[in-house]
């Protein structure tokens, strides 16, 4: 009975709840904060995002640096060929039109919040622990942190942050549901590699927020998928030596 319960993404549903509450608070504050306060919050978010990305990026396992680089390169090529950025932008615009949302930063807020909330070791480890053991301690901590963070993000990016709970359910909840079947993939090295590639994407977000450059983070997203088979096969090769 315990195993059955652990396969449902209850931790993710709670996480979605905290982000929803935090986003609603942030949206309320958005109308209260003057422009100079919103600007300094935006800069603080950029700096925090950049530091978070660097910390995650430094988790590249020993001997997996080339894997890390090729994941980004191949992911970027795939993303560019498939036009991931265009697809996501069109999807965001469609949602905006259906819901009659006038915000220009809707899609940017949704994607930025999703990456920051869902691409990290706490997401992978927490979702896997819930799927395999029914443990939700780590996801509860993550839910609290995401709820607080969403206040700042929603006050800056608007309602797009609130809608990040949809890809959160698909991605984070999906990991929980698939953890038992795919547990052979989720080794410590795999989680560290996914976190490091995700960290590179988050560094890109930080650079964009601070206006230091223009990184096409959306077209780099396939790198997260590419690194899974690359890391898996590298582990298999090393195990045979």
CORCOR-V211732 format. One line per field, one symbol per residue. phi: phi as a letter, one per 40 degrees, with the letter a starting at -180 (. if undefined). psi: psi as a letter, one per 30 degrees, with the letter a starting at -180 (. if undefined). burial: 1 if it has 16 or more other ideal C-beta (glycine too) atoms within 10 Angstrom, else 0. Layout:
# CORCOR-V211732
phi=???
psi=???
burial=???
This chain:
# CORCOR-V211732
phi=.ccdccccccdcccdccccccccccccccdcbcccccccccdcccccccccccccccccdccgbccddccccccccccccccgccccccccccccdcccfcccccdcccccccdcccbbaccccccccccccbgcbdccccccccccccccccccccgcdccccccccccccccccccdccbccccccccccccccccccccddccccccgcibcccdccdddccccccccdccccccccc
psi=eeeeeffkheeeeeeeeeeeeeeeeeeefefekleeeeeeeeeeeeeeeeeeeeeeffgklkggeeeeeeeeeeeeeeeeefheeeeeeeeeeeeeeeghkfkfgeeeeeeeeeeeffjleeeeeeeeeeeefgkgeefeeeeeeeeeefeeeefefafeeefffefeeedeeeeeefeefgfffileeeeeeeeeeeeeeeeeeeeeefgfajkieeffefeeeefeeeeeeeeeeeff.
burial=0000011011111111011101101110100000000000110011001101100110111001001100110111011000011001000100110000100001111111111111111111111111110111011001100110111111111111111110111011111111100000110011111111111111111111100000101111111101110111011000000
